[in-house]
Amino acid sequence: MPATYAERFPTQVRLSGMAVGTQFGFAVAGFAPLIESAPMDK
């Protein structure tokens, strides 16, 4: 999978593109339990 990520971005922005994409994914995954449990509290 890391090779696939590296091939998605040109060389000039490869590190930034992978870092932003990964961190955005971690942020969404981190808040997923909170978002999922919000409708159950009502």
mmCIF file of the N, C-alpha and C atoms, coordinates in Angstrom:
data_MODEL
# 
_entry.id   MODEL 
# 
loop_
_atom_site.group_PDB 
_atom_site.id 
_atom_site.type_symbol 
_atom_site.label_atom_id 
_atom_site.label_alt_id 
_atom_site.label_comp_id 
_atom_site.label_asym_id 
_atom_site.label_entity_id 
_atom_site.label_seq_id 
_atom_site.pdbx_PDB_ins_code 
_atom_site.Cartn_x 
_atom_site.Cartn_y 
_atom_site.Cartn_z 
_atom_site.occupancy 
_atom_site.B_iso_or_equiv 
_atom_site.pdbx_formal_charge 
_atom_site.auth_seq_id 
_atom_site.auth_comp_id 
_atom_site.auth_asym_id 
_atom_site.auth_atom_id 
_atom_site.pdbx_PDB_model_num 
ATOM 1   N N  . MET A 1 1  ? 0.801   -1.199 0.000  1.00 0.00 ? 1  MET A N  1 
ATOM 2   C CA . MET A 1 1  ? 0.000   0.000  0.000  1.00 0.00 ? 1  MET A CA 1 
ATOM 3   C C  . MET A 1 1  ? 0.854   1.279  0.000  1.00 0.00 ? 1  MET A C  1 
ATOM 4   N N  . PRO A 1 2  ? 1.951   1.357  0.737  1.00 0.00 ? 2  PRO A N  1 
ATOM 5   C CA . PRO A 1 2  ? 2.766   2.584  0.683  1.00 0.00 ? 2  PRO A CA 1 
ATOM 6   C C  . PRO A 1 2  ? 3.264   2.896  -0.727 1.00 0.00 ? 2  PRO A C  1 
ATOM 7   N N  . ALA A 1 3  ? 3.549   1.879  -1.529 1.00 0.00 ? 3  ALA A N  1 
ATOM 8   C CA . ALA A 1 3  ? 3.988   2.150  -2.902 1.00 0.00 ? 3  ALA A CA 1 
ATOM 9   C C  . ALA A 1 3  ? 2.864   2.772  -3.715 1.00 0.00 ? 3  ALA A C  1 
ATOM 10  N N  . THR A 1 4  ? 1.637   2.371  -3.454 1.00 0.00 ? 4  THR A N  1 
ATOM 11  C CA . THR A 1 4  ? 0.493   2.948  -4.152 1.00 0.00 ? 4  THR A CA 1 
ATOM 12  C C  . THR A 1 4  ? 0.345   4.416  -3.805 1.00 0.00 ? 4  THR A C  1 
ATOM 13  N N  . TYR A 1 5  ? 0.505   4.765  -2.529 1.00 0.00 ? 5  TYR A N  1 
ATOM 14  C CA . TYR A 1 5  ? 0.423   6.170  -2.117 1.00 0.00 ? 5  TYR A CA 1 
ATOM 15  C C  . TYR A 1 5  ? 1.514   6.994  -2.802 1.00 0.00 ? 5  TYR A C  1 
ATOM 16  N N  . ALA A 1 6  ? 2.702   6.462  -2.869 1.00 0.00 ? 6  ALA A N  1 
ATOM 17  C CA . ALA A 1 6  ? 3.816   7.202  -3.467 1.00 0.00 ? 6  ALA A CA 1 
ATOM 18  C C  . ALA A 1 6  ? 3.582   7.453  -4.949 1.00 0.00 ? 6  ALA A C  1 
ATOM 19  N N  . GLU A 1 7  ? 2.919   6.551  -5.631 1.00 0.00 ? 7  GLU A N  1 
ATOM 20  C CA . GLU A 1 7  ? 2.682   6.715  -7.060 1.00 0.00 ? 7  GLU A CA 1 
ATOM 21  C C  . GLU A 1 7  ? 1.550   7.699  -7.359 1.00 0.00 ? 7  GLU A C  1 
ATOM 22  N N  . ARG A 1 8  ? 0.746   8.041  -6.389 1.00 0.00 ? 8  ARG A N  1 
ATOM 23  C CA . ARG A 1 8  ? -0.384  8.942  -6.626 1.00 0.00 ? 8  ARG A CA 1 
ATOM 24  C C  . ARG A 1 8  ? 0.031   10.412 -6.713 1.00 0.00 ? 8  ARG A C  1 
ATOM 25  N N  . PHE A 1 9  ? 1.201   10.762 -6.211 1.00 0.00 ? 9  PHE A N  1 
ATOM 26  C CA . PHE A 1 9  ? 1.626   12.155 -6.167 1.00 0.00 ? 9  PHE A CA 1 
ATOM 27  C C  . PHE A 1 9  ? 2.911   12.339 -6.951 1.00 0.00 ? 9  PHE A C  1 
ATOM 28  N N  . PRO A 1 10 ? 3.068   13.501 -7.610 1.00 0.00 ? 10 PRO A N  1 
ATOM 29  C CA . PRO A 1 10 ? 4.331   13.782 -8.290 1.00 0.00 ? 10 PRO A CA 1 
ATOM 30  C C  . PRO A 1 10 ? 5.465   13.937 -7.272 1.00 0.00 ? 10 PRO A C  1 
ATOM 31  N N  . THR A 1 11 ? 6.676   13.820 -7.746 1.00 0.00 ? 11 THR A N  1 
ATOM 32  C CA . THR A 1 11 ? 7.839   13.835 -6.862 1.00 0.00 ? 11 THR A CA 1 
ATOM 33  C C  . THR A 1 11 ? 7.944   15.098 -6.018 1.00 0.00 ? 11 THR A C  1 
ATOM 34  N N  . GLN A 1 12 ? 7.584   16.250 -6.568 1.00 0.00 ? 12 GLN A N  1 
ATOM 35  C CA . GLN A 1 12 ? 7.749   17.511 -5.852 1.00 0.00 ? 12 GLN A CA 1 
ATOM 36  C C  . GLN A 1 12 ? 6.851   17.605 -4.613 1.00 0.00 ? 12 GLN A C  1 
ATOM 37  N N  . VAL A 1 13 ? 5.706   16.968 -4.608 1.00 0.00 ? 13 VAL A N  1 
ATOM 38  C CA . VAL A 1 13 ? 4.767   17.090 -3.488 1.00 0.00 ? 13 VAL A CA 1 
ATOM 39  C C  . VAL A 1 13 ? 4.461   15.743 -2.826 1.00 0.00 ? 13 VAL A C  1 
ATOM 40  N N  . ARG A 1 14 ? 5.274   14.765 -3.085 1.00 0.00 ? 14 ARG A N  1 
ATOM 41  C CA . ARG A 1 14 ? 4.978   13.404 -2.610 1.00 0.00 ? 14 ARG A CA 1 
ATOM 42  C C  . ARG A 1 14 ? 4.890   13.335 -1.087 1.00 0.00 ? 14 ARG A C  1 
ATOM 43  N N  . LEU A 1 15 ? 5.843   13.891 -0.394 1.00 0.00 ? 15 LEU A N  1 
ATOM 44  C CA . LEU A 1 15 ? 5.838   13.807 1.069  1.00 0.00 ? 15 LEU A CA 1 
ATOM 45  C C  . LEU A 1 15 ? 4.650   14.556 1.660  1.00 0.00 ? 15 LEU A C  1 
ATOM 46  N N  . SER A 1 16 ? 4.407   15.761 1.179  1.00 0.00 ? 16 SER A N  1 
ATOM 47  C CA . SER A 1 16 ? 3.282   16.553 1.688  1.00 0.00 ? 16 SER A CA 1 
ATOM 48  C C  . SER A 1 16 ? 1.947   15.900 1.347  1.00 0.00 ? 16 SER A C  1 
ATOM 49  N N  . GLY A 1 17 ? 1.818   15.408 0.143  1.00 0.00 ? 17 GLY A N  1 
ATOM 50  C CA . GLY A 1 17 ? 0.570   14.774 -0.258 1.00 0.00 ? 17 GLY A CA 1 
ATOM 51  C C  . GLY A 1 17 ? 0.254   13.546 0.569  1.00 0.00 ? 17 GLY A C  1 
ATOM 52  N N  . MET A 1 18 ? 1.254   12.734 0.827  1.00 0.00 ? 18 MET A N  1 
ATOM 53  C CA . MET A 1 18 ? 1.040   11.536 1.645  1.00 0.00 ? 18 MET A CA 1 
ATOM 54  C C  . MET A 1 18 ? 0.752   11.920 3.085  1.00 0.00 ? 18 MET A C  1 
ATOM 55  N N  . ALA A 1 19 ? 1.450   12.916 3.607  1.00 0.00 ? 19 ALA A N  1 
ATOM 56  C CA . ALA A 1 19 ? 1.272   13.311 5.006  1.00 0.00 ? 19 ALA A CA 1 
ATOM 57  C C  . ALA A 1 19 ? -0.113  13.912 5.243  1.00 0.00 ? 19 ALA A C  1 
ATOM 58  N N  . VAL A 1 20 ? -0.538  14.798 4.363  1.00 0.00 ? 20 VAL A N  1 
ATOM 59  C CA . VAL A 1 20 ? -1.851  15.427 4.522  1.00 0.00 ? 20 VAL A CA 1 
ATOM 60  C C  . VAL A 1 20 ? -2.948  14.378 4.397  1.00 0.00 ? 20 VAL A C  1 
ATOM 61  N N  . GLY A 1 21 ? -2.843  13.512 3.421  1.00 0.00 ? 21 GLY A N  1 
ATOM 62  C CA . GLY A 1 21 ? -3.842  12.463 3.240  1.00 0.00 ? 21 GLY A CA 1 
ATOM 63  C C  . GLY A 1 21 ? -3.921  11.518 4.426  1.00 0.00 ? 21 GLY A C  1 
ATOM 64  N N  . THR A 1 22 ? -2.782  11.126 4.937  1.00 0.00 ? 22 THR A N  1 
ATOM 65  C CA . THR A 1 22 ? -2.753  10.219 6.077  1.00 0.00 ? 22 THR A CA 1 
ATOM 66  C C  . THR A 1 22 ? -3.316  10.884 7.330  1.00 0.00 ? 22 THR A C  1 
ATOM 67  N N  . GLN A 1 23 ? -2.910  12.111 7.603  1.00 0.00 ? 23 GLN A N  1 
ATOM 68  C CA . GLN A 1 23 ? -3.384  12.793 8.800  1.00 0.00 ? 23 GLN A CA 1 
ATOM 69  C C  . GLN A 1 23 ? -4.877  13.095 8.728  1.00 0.00 ? 23 GLN A C  1 
ATOM 70  N N  . PHE A 1 24 ? -5.377  13.427 7.542  1.00 0.00 ? 24 PHE A N  1 
ATOM 71  C CA . PHE A 1 24 ? -6.805  13.654 7.386  1.00 0.00 ? 24 PHE A CA 1 
ATOM 72  C C  . PHE A 1 24 ? -7.572  12.359 7.669  1.00 0.00 ? 24 PHE A C  1 
ATOM 73  N N  . GLY A 1 25 ? -7.068  11.257 7.175  1.00 0.00 ? 25 GLY A N  1 
ATOM 74  C CA . GLY A 1 25 ? -7.694  9.958  7.443  1.00 0.00 ? 25 GLY A CA 1 
ATOM 75  C C  . GLY A 1 25 ? -7.689  9.612  8.920  1.00 0.00 ? 25 GLY A C  1 
ATOM 76  N N  . PHE A 1 26 ? -6.581  9.871  9.605  1.00 0.00 ? 26 PHE A N  1 
ATOM 77  C CA . PHE A 1 26 ? -6.509  9.606  11.044 1.00 0.00 ? 26 PHE A CA 1 
ATOM 78  C C  . PHE A 1 26 ? -7.489  10.482 11.816 1.00 0.00 ? 26 PHE A C  1 
ATOM 79  N N  . ALA A 1 27 ? -7.628  11.738 11.404 1.00 0.00 ? 27 ALA A N  1 
ATOM 80  C CA . ALA A 1 27 ? -8.549  12.650 12.087 1.00 0.00 ? 27 ALA A CA 1 
ATOM 81  C C  . ALA A 1 27 ? -9.994  12.184 11.928 1.00 0.00 ? 27 ALA A C  1 
ATOM 82  N N  . VAL A 1 28 ? -10.355 11.785 10.730 1.00 0.00 ? 28 VAL A N  1 
ATOM 83  C CA . VAL A 1 28 ? -11.717 11.302 10.494 1.00 0.00 ? 28 VAL A CA 1 
ATOM 84  C C  . VAL A 1 28 ? -11.966 10.020 11.281 1.00 0.00 ? 28 VAL A C  1 
ATOM 85  N N  . ALA A 1 29 ? -11.017 9.112  11.263 1.00 0.00 ? 29 ALA A N  1 
ATOM 86  C CA . ALA A 1 29 ? -11.166 7.855  11.990 1.00 0.00 ? 29 ALA A CA 1 
ATOM 87  C C  . ALA A 1 29 ? -11.212 8.083  13.493 1.00 0.00 ? 29 ALA A C  1 
ATOM 88  N N  . GLY A 1 30 ? -10.482 9.090  13.986 1.00 0.00 ? 30 GLY A N  1 
ATOM 89  C CA . GLY A 1 30 ? -10.471 9.376  15.411 1.00 0.00 ? 30 GLY A CA 1 
ATOM 90  C C  . GLY A 1 30 ? -11.798 9.904  15.923 1.00 0.00 ? 30 GLY A C  1 
ATOM 91  N N  . PHE A 1 31 ? -12.509 10.664 15.098 1.00 0.00 ? 31 PHE A N  1 
ATOM 92  C CA . PHE A 1 31 ? -13.799 11.207 15.509 1.00 0.00 ? 31 PHE A CA 1 
ATOM 93  C C  . PHE A 1 31 ? -14.975 10.303 15.142 1.00 0.00 ? 31 PHE A C  1 
ATOM 94  N N  . ALA A 1 32 ? -14.733 9.213  14.457 1.00 0.00 ? 32 ALA A N  1 
ATOM 95  C CA . ALA A 1 32 ? -15.814 8.330  14.022 1.00 0.00 ? 32 ALA A CA 1 
ATOM 96  C C  . ALA A 1 32 ? -16.652 7.800  15.186 1.00 0.00 ? 32 ALA A C  1 
ATOM 97  N N  . PRO A 1 33 ? -16.068 7.339  16.298 1.00 0.00 ? 33 PRO A N  1 
ATOM 98  C CA . PRO A 1 33 ? -16.911 6.858  17.401 1.00 0.00 ? 33 PRO A CA 1 
ATOM 99  C C  . PRO A 1 33 ? -17.793 7.955  17.993 1.00 0.00 ? 33 PRO A C  1 
ATOM 100 N N  . LEU A 1 34 ? -17.266 9.171  18.072 1.00 0.00 ? 34 LEU A N  1 
ATOM 101 C CA . LEU A 1 34 ? -18.050 10.286 18.594 1.00 0.00 ? 34 LEU A CA 1 
ATOM 102 C C  . LEU A 1 34 ? -19.225 10.607 17.674 1.00 0.00 ? 34 LEU A C  1 
ATOM 103 N N  . ILE A 1 35 ? -18.962 10.649 16.390 1.00 0.00 ? 35 ILE A N  1 
ATOM 104 C CA . ILE A 1 35 ? -20.014 10.942 15.423 1.00 0.00 ? 35 ILE A CA 1 
ATOM 105 C C  . ILE A 1 35 ? -21.050 9.821  15.394 1.00 0.00 ? 35 ILE A C  1 
ATOM 106 N N  . GLU A 1 36 ? -20.596 8.595  15.520 1.00 0.00 ? 36 GLU A N  1 
ATOM 107 C CA . GLU A 1 36 ? -21.511 7.452  15.476 1.00 0.00 ? 36 GLU A CA 1 
ATOM 108 C C  . GLU A 1 36 ? -22.399 7.391  16.716 1.00 0.00 ? 36 GLU A C  1 
ATOM 109 N N  . SER A 1 37 ? -21.878 7.777  17.863 1.00 0.00 ? 37 SER A N  1 
ATOM 110 C CA . SER A 1 37 ? -22.651 7.673  19.099 1.00 0.00 ? 37 SER A CA 1 
ATOM 111 C C  . SER A 1 37 ? -23.553 8.880  19.341 1.00 0.00 ? 37 SER A C  1 
ATOM 112 N N  . ALA A 1 38 ? -23.366 9.972  18.603 1.00 0.00 ? 38 ALA A N  1 
ATOM 113 C CA . ALA A 1 38 ? -24.167 11.181 18.811 1.00 0.00 ? 38 ALA A CA 1 
ATOM 114 C C  . ALA A 1 38 ? -25.677 10.931 18.609 1.00 0.00 ? 38 ALA A C  1 
ATOM 115 N N  . PRO A 1 39 ? -26.106 10.250 17.564 1.00 0.00 ? 39 PRO A N  1 
ATOM 116 C CA . PRO A 1 39 ? -27.551 10.035 17.407 1.00 0.00 ? 39 PRO A CA 1 
ATOM 117 C C  . PRO A 1 39 ? -28.132 9.123  18.496 1.00 0.00 ? 39 PRO A C  1 
ATOM 118 N N  . MET A 1 40 ? -27.331 8.292  19.102 1.00 0.00 ? 40 MET A N  1 
ATOM 119 C CA . MET A 1 40 ? -27.823 7.373  20.131 1.00 0.00 ? 40 MET A CA 1 
ATOM 120 C C  . MET A 1 40 ? -28.099 8.074  21.452 1.00 0.00 ? 40 MET A C  1 
ATOM 121 N N  . ASP A 1 41 ? -27.490 9.249  21.669 1.00 0.00 ? 41 ASP A N  1 
ATOM 122 C CA . ASP A 1 41 ? -27.672 9.971  22.922 1.00 0.00 ? 41 ASP A CA 1 
ATOM 123 C C  . ASP A 1 41 ? -29.021 10.651 22.995 1.00 0.00 ? 41 ASP A C  1 
ATOM 124 N N  . LYS A 1 42 ? -29.695 10.844 21.918 1.00 0.00 ? 42 LYS A N  1 
ATOM 125 C CA . LYS A 1 42 ? -30.956 11.585 21.900 1.00 0.00 ? 42 LYS A CA 1 
ATOM 126 C C  . LYS A 1 42 ? -32.136 10.708 22.167 1.00 0.00 ? 42 LYS A C  1 
# 
